[in-house]
Amino acid sequence: MKVFAIDLSICNGCYCCQVACKDEHVGNDWTPYAKPQPNIGQFWMNLTEEVRGQVPKVKVSYIPQLCNHCDDAPCISGCEAQAIYKREDGLVIIDGDTCVGCQLCEDNCPHDAIYFNKNLNIAQKCTGCSHLLDNDENWDVPRCVDQCPTGAIQFGEEADFADFIKGAEVINPEAGTKSRVYYKALPKKFVGGTLYDPVEKEVIIGANCTLKDVESNETFSATTDNFGDFWFHGLKDDRTFSLDLEKDGKKVTIADICTDKDLSLGDIPMQ
Amino acid sequence: MAVQKTKKGATDTSVDKTVVRALALGGLLGGCDPSCVDVKDGKIVRIRPMHFDWKYERESFNPWKFERDGKVLESNFKGMPSPWSLSYKKRTYSPNRIKYPLKRVDWDPKGDRNTQNRGKSKYVRISWDEATDIIADEVKRIHKEYGPLAILAQGDGHGECKTINTPHGHQARLLEMLGGFTQQVRNPDSWEGFYWGSKHVWGQGIVGMMDPSDNCMKDMTEHCDQVLFWGCDPETTPWGFVGQFASRLCFYWTECDIKQVYICPDLNYGAAVHADKWIPILPNTDAAMQLAIIYMWLKEGTYDKEYVKTHTIGMDKVEDYVMGKEDGVPKTPEWASKKCGVPEWTIKALAREFASKITSIAHYFGGSMFRGPYSHEPARLECILLGMQGLGGPGVHQVQITYGGMPRAEGLESTRFFNPSLPERLTKPTQTTIRAWGKQLIPKTLIHTAILNPPLDFWGNGGIEEPVEDQFVHYKYPIEKEKGGTEIHMMWTDTPCRITCWNCGHETIIAERDPKIEFIVAQHPWLENDCLYADIILPTNTNLEVDDIVTNTRQGTQHHSVILMDQAIKPIGESKSDYEAVLEVAKKLGKGDEFSEGKTTKDLQQEVFSNMKLEKFISWDKFEENKYVVLPTAKDWEDDPVGLRPFYEDPEKNPLPTPTGKLEFYSESIAKNFPDDKERPPIPKWVEKSAMHDERVSSWRANAYPLLLMSNHGRWRVHSQADDVAWSREVVTCKVKGEDGYLYEPVWINPIDAEARGIKMGDIVKVHNERGIVLCGARVWERVMPGVAYVDHGARHDPIIPGVLDRGGAINCISGEGITSEKCVGQATSGYLVEVSKVKGEEMDQWRREYPDEFNRPYDEAAGLCFEAWLDKGGK
């Protein structure tokens, strides 16, 4: 059974995965695997991006998203035309000749991975480039994987990726669809800032920074670096924290820090 | 149960042929990371990275590796082309392709030329025979009336990677056979500061950047604690020239715990994923922060005093200036902070980090920092910073990341962007981009002035490969009459982008409509930019449509290779290659045989093969069969001396190519030649304003135009190339869809500035100053610091009112009038004052009423403006 293993820590956001997918499927007819994808507007491999934080602490997270080739696929169970099926290798295929264009699968997919082609009146999505895997001995991975310059997107037998899967997550786990697309380094919230002495006009290096979850009392600690910066990465969404910054008997407390978004607390004076 | 139809044999995935291509857009006879193109039934099926081990064993490449603390970086044995290489189908089959020769409908060579209607009136179809007759007749007429130098060859720039059919300069080769031409001399627009500044500190360099840079990538991997990416974006510019290896290297350096600090107004694409620290700085104010860093080092004594004593000239003068002895103003962090927008404490912290950690500075062409007014000043200050920390020592370098400093391949004479090992017949056209070889010269930055306000006099012609001494040579245009000097009256341009990529776009338009310019001929695959101002347009074809050969020997790929490029598909429409197009004109002028030398494409391919001495690695027959050969890493590559290490170790024995052989913090040459130059004095300084430029936030102009415009090389283009790629245009950072459905070029502004102006994400806005208006789509976000408006140059020009209002986002239409500085004919196209305002409904309605045709040009929702937009009666 195949899986996709995607390591976001080495994704540079180049969009070549999205482009290679279009190059393979726009204007090419691979029936019964896939009918041609429209020129624009469909993203069977969909690179999404999110700008996180505020000047000067900003990151961009890129996530390549595609059909999860779920083992409990709501698109299959909900298809009244019986046009969608799971292959022995785990890949899920929509049969364009059987599809009646009712768009139920598009609604049922919790991963927003199915697109409706108005001109052909069919649903379409990622096929794992199974037309190549089945029919061309030169291909053992899909186009998005072959092109990936940094090796962030991988594809292969589940057993070969056992170690990767151990530390990995899926997108929308709450949907419970048994996804076959695993991610490492999915973005979590961060809080960061710069501590400085407003009299000396110097950054404060080596200050102890303690972030406390107000409800659970869970604490995280960090130390300001040579730029006076502190960073807390990997925080959960929508938690409320208080932050203590301390050095040499001086202290600043910032309350009501909420991780409904990533936060740059800016340049913080301490005297 | 659904019927499972997919199994072996269910579809036919076979292809007719696979050809190898270099699909980056640097051109200049260099290649890139190769791609494979699968073709079936005369159509492109797919384009994919070439795997170097497709036809060879990996061991035969003698693969290199880098190592630090047990962490290893090795080749992944495949090309890593950029997204628009993979989407090249969209380029070749673009709805904007010129399908046949065109003549401007109201241009009559025997009657009224209506030059004032260029950029406004449309085109009618003519045959190749008619087009080449007209061009040949005009050439003869101009020669007779004014002499050969009345023809301007605009035959320079980047473009597709081809050798025989290289996209530039064939017209110059022909015109030279006919008695000469006036050359538009291409200044190094991506390297201005280095060219006009750094050369005076450490000598010629590579277009002014540190040279040699051999093995710097290995040395930085092994020794650096920190790399400063100063105005540099390793996730953008390398795409155009080689591919994405720089990205892999940056991720590897993170793994090795080498800190990566980004100093730039925008959170550029490299900073977005690699930065350990982003220091936002106002555009073109880097010199202030550099001076404050020197101040800190002098004050705290944290620089290599011994090295400065033995390796440099003029530290005393720099010290006098920085500490305020010369002008009473100490260049403190407090002083700098007010100019550059970086907090005083952060400047001090950076100065100490730079002094205490082994630090290199990385670029990949200048980004915004080295392309503004007085760009030679930050460039020279960078040399001083590195010099004060022992330049050339372990881990202390300036590099074009991966473009220089990669392991040496066997059998290469050069890894320069311009491969010198090719036969002269093939390199001649490309000389037009890198050298000033025309009999009469006009710097590319002064074309509009030459037409509208001659005569010109200037110092240094600005040619990319010209020696530093040329900067002290005084030139005139026109040259003396007895030498054939004349004003220009005809322009012949190829793959042109003068309006959208150079300075003063709007002034250029006004110049191109001047009656003095009697005839403009353009050749290009796509109907765009300067083509819209031409009288005759020749359709040329793209990389995939020609037979050629390309030497992928420019550094930055994991393996160097040479590829035999078989034609993938037949030419689109009536298009011919740039070489073939000029050959057609040559025939009409009786120069056909001289121009072709009677050589076939195969003859020329074999000449390249033999000049490159490839028979050492492979026979011609085998090369023809395999279509590529990989040049192995040299066995002794690790023994090559690192960068400026020999100078570092013994400056007397291994002097720099400067007058004193030392790093010249103070330049006696500048002092002697230009004693009164306040913009580029003998030591680099902060220049607040001058007669040439008044583009600081301290200016009175900032009352009306309070934002500093920053412009970089585009993420989704190479200069003006590839702006029509449908699959790029739907990427969030490429375009912004306006409420009218038009895909506008984004302007990035910070939410603080947007709110103050009532601008929301996606609004149609105007970016404007005294020089005109450019419409953009607002991208309001935290990827740019307050006080800055960021628009990449090169968007496809869409004139609503030529010379006044552009809808395509060609931001250089409103860039500053001045050149780099009085004695430097470089462009200053980043770091100038603008305002960004929301376009109100009534304003847009009025424009639409007044210019209905211009607003309703045929428009492809995916690719944008198309060919039919400029055909008389839509081509019907």
Interface residues (C-beta under 8 A of the other chain):
Chain A: I10 C11 N12 G13 C14 Y15 C16 Q18 V19 A20 K22 D23 E24 G27 N28 W30 T31 P32 Y33 N39 I40 G41 E49 V51 G53 Q54 V55 P56 K57 V58 K59 V60 Y62 I76 C79 Q82 A83 I84 Y85 R87 I93 D95 D97 T98 T127 S130 H131 L132 D134 N135 D136 R143 D146 Q147 P149 T150 G151 T194 Y196 D197 K201 E202 V203 N226 F227 G228 D229 D267
Chain B: M1 A2 V3 Q4 K5 T6 K7 K8 G9 A10 T11 D12 T13 S14 V45 R46 I47 R48 P49 N76 M80 P81 S82 P83 W84 L86 S87 K89 E235 W239 G243 Q244 F245 S247 R248 F251 L267 Y269 A272 V273 K277 W278 I279 P280 P333 E334 P343 E344 W345 T346 K348 A349 L350 R352 E353 A726 W727 S728 R729 E730 V731 V732 T733 N750 W781 E782 R783 V784 M785 P786 E861 A862
